Amino acid sequence: MCDEQHMPRQYRQRSMSATKSSREFAMRWDVAELMGGPGLGRQRKNVVPTPRLAHTARWLAGQTFGPEDDPDRIAVPLQLPDFVRAGPHSSRKFIGSRKIRKERVNFPPGAVKPGLMFCPSTPRGSFARMHHNVLSRRECAQLVDACNAKGFTPSLMNLGSGIQVYRPDMRSSYRCVSDSHALSSYLFEVLRPHLPPVLLLGSRGEPCVPFSINERCRVQAYVPNQSFLNHWDGCFRYPQDHPGAGALSLVTVLLYLNDVSSEKGGATAFTNPSTSQRCPLQPRAGSVLLFTQDLCHEGSTLLEGFKYVLRTEVMYKLLSSKS
Ligand SMILES: O=C(O)CCC(=O)C(=O)O
């Protein structure tokens, strides 16, 4: 298992030549310039704010970073909104009072990664499901404001072993990355009743149970013309010195923080990387998309406005190693 993102082959080939001409993709830092107007991070009622970029050095496409570089500014704390610090019980009489509504989501059969991640006889093999009403619009807006206060940096891609690369030809959004136990615990508490209690891993069907939600919360912000090409999310394992050592990510969590209507693009689409078949889903504020990490997907090009989405993953432990 590793934590790199897996790209369909046609992109891997294209990306190698793109890296050679890296200057072509030199970062444009000024979102106001991209948007053709001023007003970074300004928030008006019911208006999705422009992402505010943190000031960092200019990066070139193909540039790599190690953990010691902290390119995602993880060391800069995120000031969490009060609702997160208070926990889900304080804002609802009991979990579920907000009536989370589940919706089955389709994906092309060809989206499933070759090789066997889940046992075919599993009670729930590969799946994707949308959960509406997990957060309120107000809570989503507060999270967006908190991220804008910290500031966004260009999204990177994992190469494994803590190495990341700047590849705007494949992934061109911005992101605000924070390690937040409070936020991941909040999400785990709310989502836990909606997670499959057991996943059967690999051809031997080893039972795995939900352990936590990864505290590494990555809020991505897209501006027009930005996208994240087809990929499979990498499987991440907690390192040996982590209290959850041994747990591994099996299910991706995408929490949408604003609405994006279909004419503005910006869907999350499950895709068959060999054909043009795709199943798009438009972001809705407060909804959470859960899906097994063997499904190929993309963040489709945003045509207008902004899109904010928080990405993390559910960590599972092998039942045989549960302590
Ligand atoms: O932006 C999206 O809709 C998808 C994001 C995504 O694919 C990811 O973070 O792995």
The ligand as a MOL file (V3000), in Angstrom:
LIG
                    3D

  0  0  0     0  0            999 V3000
M  V30 BEGIN CTAB
M  V30 COUNTS 10 9 0 0 0
M  V30 BEGIN ATOM
M  V30 1 O -12.9490 18.1800 -6.5810 0
M  V30 2 C -13.5280 17.1390 -6.7090 0
M  V30 3 O -14.7390 17.0920 -6.9830 0
M  V30 4 C -12.8040 15.8370 -6.5640 0
M  V30 5 C -11.6090 15.9530 -5.6680 0
M  V30 6 C -10.7670 14.7240 -5.7570 0
M  V30 7 O -10.8500 13.9640 -6.6790 0
M  V30 8 C -9.7880 14.3990 -4.7130 0
M  V30 9 O -9.5360 15.2260 -3.8360 0
M  V30 10 O -9.2440 13.2780 -4.7570 0
M  V30 END ATOM
M  V30 BEGIN BOND
M  V30 1 2 1 2
M  V30 2 1 2 3
M  V30 3 1 2 4
M  V30 4 1 4 5
M  V30 5 1 5 6
M  V30 6 2 6 7
M  V30 7 1 6 8
M  V30 8 2 8 9
M  V30 9 1 8 10
M  V30 END BOND
M  V30 END CTAB
M  END
